[in-house]
Amino acid sequence: MNKFGSEYKRKWKRKHKERIKESNKRYRMNHPDYHKKYNNEHREQINKRNRKYREQHREQINKNARDNRRLHELGTSGGKPIKGLNKRPYSNYCEMCEKEQLRKLAYHHWNKSNPNIGIWVCLPCHFIVELIESGKIKRIKKKYFQLKKKVCHWKGEIR
């Protein structure tokens, strides 16, 4: 078919999208087992075609899967991720220290009932943010200054 015919088809399909959708729906209702039967009869061909596609597009498939997990899953300390979320878009920089990150960023959320709300942070900033959230930062700060004072006194420094 020439390019004019195929262009005409594309325009017609765009224009009649709902009509096509309804027609396909009617066909599926009238022939409920057709796809099952076809897939069972052509299983080997379908698998071969799918394997070939996955081999040729491996990088893009992996990137799409990674992006999907970043936006819709959240790792937990129990090991089982929470799925079906709608997190903020992934950024390439830490929102705390504002450095561009080549490595993985963590999604820090503070509300267990709504984990969709959070920020993208690098791992060192995530550790600090977790300490602040837990209230341990005050104890650590106090302990640090006690140790500093003790060491300075031991070394003969006055601070």
Secondary structure, DSSP 8 states (H G I E B T S, - for coil): --HHHHHHHHHHHHHTHHHHHHHHHHHHHH-TTHHHHHHHHTHHHHHHHHHHHHHHTHHHHHHHHHHHHHHHEE--TTS--EES-------SB-TTT--B-SS--EEEE--TT-TTSEEEE-HHHHHHHHHHHHTHHHHHHHHHHHHHHHHHHHHT---
